[in-house]
Amino acid sequence: MPVEMRIPRAKAVDMNAYARKPVFHYFRNFDVRVNSRTVQLDVSETRKFIKDKGLVFSISMTLLVTQAANDMAAFRHRIVKG
């Protein structure tokens, strides 16, 4: 199964119509704009699939988690030039 690389494209956000504007303003003034969560997941089937394909588990999981985060629009925001 080939891995598809999905690269988000940048576009400006209209802050007057932005539904998450209050969340943006809440995090905007943080020195480090990070929101972190820890969850327990059963990845035994994923681990088996990765090992059966002869792939490296840590690299494969990093790719999968990064792609999952990039699939969520709210996680793709960046503040550019203020």
Backbone as numpy.savetxt, mean C-alpha at the origin, in Angstrom:
# Nx Ny Nz CAx CAy CAz Cx Cy Cz
2.56 -18.53 -12.86 1.70 -17.35 -12.86 2.60 -16.11 -12.86
2.59 -15.31 -13.93 3.44 -14.11 -13.97 2.93 -13.05 -12.99
3.87 -12.28 -12.48 3.52 -11.20 -11.56 3.32 -9.94 -12.37
2.18 -9.31 -12.19 1.86 -8.08 -12.90 2.30 -6.89 -12.07
3.08 -6.02 -12.66 3.51 -4.80 -11.97 2.48 -3.70 -12.25
1.92 -3.16 -11.19 0.95 -2.08 -11.32 1.58 -0.82 -10.75
1.83 0.15 -11.60 2.47 1.38 -11.18 1.44 2.50 -11.19
1.10 3.05 -10.02 0.13 4.14 -9.98 0.66 5.39 -10.69
-0.22 6.13 -11.29 0.13 7.38 -11.96 -0.30 8.56 -11.10
0.55 9.57 -11.03 0.27 10.74 -10.19 -0.78 11.63 -10.85
-1.64 12.21 -9.99 -2.59 13.22 -10.46 -2.94 14.11 -9.26
-3.24 15.34 -9.55 -3.58 16.30 -8.50 -4.96 15.98 -7.92
-5.12 16.27 -6.64 -6.39 16.05 -5.95 -7.07 17.40 -5.76
-8.35 17.49 -6.13 -9.14 18.70 -5.88 -9.55 18.68 -4.41
-8.84 19.45 -3.58 -9.09 19.42 -2.14 -10.49 19.92 -1.78
-11.11 20.73 -2.63 -12.46 21.20 -2.35 -13.50 20.09 -2.47
-13.19 19.07 -3.28 -14.14 17.97 -3.48 -13.64 16.66 -2.88
-12.52 16.70 -2.18 -11.89 15.50 -1.66 -12.64 14.98 -0.44
-13.17 13.76 -0.53 -13.98 13.18 0.55 -13.17 12.93 1.82
-11.87 12.72 1.69 -11.03 12.41 2.85 -10.26 13.64 3.35
-10.75 14.81 3.03 -10.08 16.06 3.41 -9.82 16.16 4.92
-10.77 15.82 5.80 -10.49 15.90 7.24 -9.36 14.96 7.67
-9.29 13.78 7.07 -8.22 12.83 7.39 -6.88 13.40 6.92
-6.87 13.98 5.73 -5.66 14.61 5.20 -5.15 15.68 6.16
-6.03 16.56 6.59 -5.60 17.65 7.48 -5.16 17.13 8.85
-5.75 16.03 9.31 -5.33 15.43 10.58 -3.88 14.97 10.51
-3.52 14.26 9.44 -2.17 13.71 9.31 -1.16 14.70 8.73
-1.60 15.74 8.09 -0.71 16.65 7.38 0.39 17.25 8.26
0.06 17.55 9.49 1.03 18.22 10.35 1.87 17.26 11.20
1.71 15.96 10.99 2.56 14.99 11.68 3.98 15.09 11.12
4.99 14.98 11.98 6.37 14.96 11.50 6.60 13.76 10.59
6.08 12.61 11.00 6.15 11.40 10.18 4.71 10.98 9.91
4.30 11.09 8.67 2.90 10.81 8.30 2.71 9.32 8.06
2.69 8.56 9.14 2.59 7.11 9.05 1.45 6.63 9.94
0.71 5.69 9.42 -0.32 5.02 10.19 0.01 3.54 10.13
0.21 2.91 11.28 0.67 1.53 11.30 -0.33 0.63 12.01
-0.47 -0.57 11.48 -1.35 -1.58 12.10 -0.63 -2.91 12.09
-0.93 -3.73 13.06 -0.41 -5.09 13.12 -1.60 -6.03 13.20
-1.60 -7.03 12.33 -2.68 -8.02 12.33 -2.06 -9.40 12.18
-2.77 -10.40 12.67 -2.35 -11.78 12.46 -3.10 -12.34 11.26
-2.36 -12.89 10.32 -2.96 -13.50 9.14 -2.44 -14.92 8.98
-3.30 -15.80 8.54 -2.88 -17.15 8.23 -2.42 -17.16 6.78
-1.12 -17.23 6.57 -0.55 -17.21 5.22 0.01 -18.58 4.84
-0.47 -19.63 5.51 0.08 -20.96 5.26 -0.13 -21.41 3.81
-1.28 -21.13 3.23 -1.52 -21.50 1.83 -0.64 -20.66 0.89
-0.50 -19.40 1.21 0.36 -18.52 0.41 1.80 -18.98 0.51
2.23 -19.32 1.71 3.60 -19.81 1.92 3.85 -21.08 1.12
2.89 -21.99 1.14 3.03 -23.24 0.37 3.14 -22.93 -1.12
2.30 -22.04 -1.62 2.34 -21.67 -3.04 3.71 -21.08 -3.40
4.21 -20.18 -2.57 5.50 -19.54 -2.81 6.63 -20.58 -2.82
6.62 -21.46 -1.84 7.66 -22.49 -1.76 7.56 -23.47 -2.93
6.32 -23.84 -3.33 6.14 -24.75 -4.47 6.68 -24.15 -5.77
6.65 -22.84 -5.86 7.16 -22.15 -7.05 8.66 -21.89 -6.96
9.26 -22.22 -5.81 10.70 -22.03 -5.64 11.09 -20.58 -5.43
10.18 -19.78 -4.92 10.44 -18.37 -4.70 10.89 -18.11 -3.27
11.46 -16.95 -3.03 11.88 -16.55 -1.69 10.67 -15.97 -0.97
10.37 -16.51 0.23 9.16 -16.12 0.95 9.14 -14.63 1.28
10.21 -14.11 1.89 10.20 -12.71 2.34 10.05 -11.73 1.17
10.72 -12.00 0.07 10.60 -11.12 -1.10 9.21 -11.21 -1.69
8.67 -12.42 -1.78 7.33 -12.61 -2.34 6.27 -11.91 -1.49
6.38 -12.05 -0.16 5.41 -11.41 0.72 5.52 -9.90 0.65
6.75 -9.39 0.55 6.93 -7.94 0.41 6.24 -7.44 -0.85
6.40 -8.16 -1.95 5.74 -7.79 -3.20 4.21 -7.82 -3.05
3.69 -8.89 -2.47 2.24 -9.02 -2.31 1.64 -7.93 -1.42
2.30 -7.65 -0.30 1.80 -6.62 0.62 1.89 -5.23 -0.03
2.98 -4.97 -0.74 3.13 -3.68 -1.42 2.07 -3.50 -2.49
1.81 -4.54 -3.26 0.76 -4.45 -4.29 -0.61 -4.25 -3.66
-0.88 -4.94 -2.55 -2.16 -4.77 -1.87 -2.33 -3.33 -1.37
-1.27 -2.77 -0.80 -1.34 -1.38 -0.33 -1.53 -0.42 -1.50
-0.84 -0.66 -2.61 -0.98 0.21 -3.78 -2.35 0.10 -4.43
-3.06 -1.00 -4.20 -4.41 -1.16 -4.73 -5.43 -0.31 -3.97
-5.03 0.21 -2.80 -5.93 1.04 -1.99 -5.58 2.51 -2.24
-6.51 3.21 -2.86 -6.25 4.60 -3.27 -5.79 5.48 -2.11
-6.35 5.29 -0.93 -6.00 6.14 0.21 -4.54 5.97 0.63
-3.92 4.85 0.29 -2.52 4.62 0.64 -1.55 5.14 -0.40
-2.06 5.68 -1.50 -1.18 6.13 -2.58 -0.97 7.64 -2.60
-1.41 8.34 -1.59 -1.31 9.78 -1.56 0.09 10.24 -1.15
0.54 11.30 -1.79 1.80 11.93 -1.44 1.59 13.43 -1.46
2.26 14.13 -0.56 2.21 15.59 -0.55 3.43 16.07 -1.34
3.18 16.81 -2.39 4.25 17.30 -3.26 4.24 18.82 -3.24
5.37 19.42 -2.92 5.51 20.87 -2.89 4.46 21.53 -2.01
4.29 21.01 -0.82 3.38 21.59 0.18 1.97 21.22 -0.04
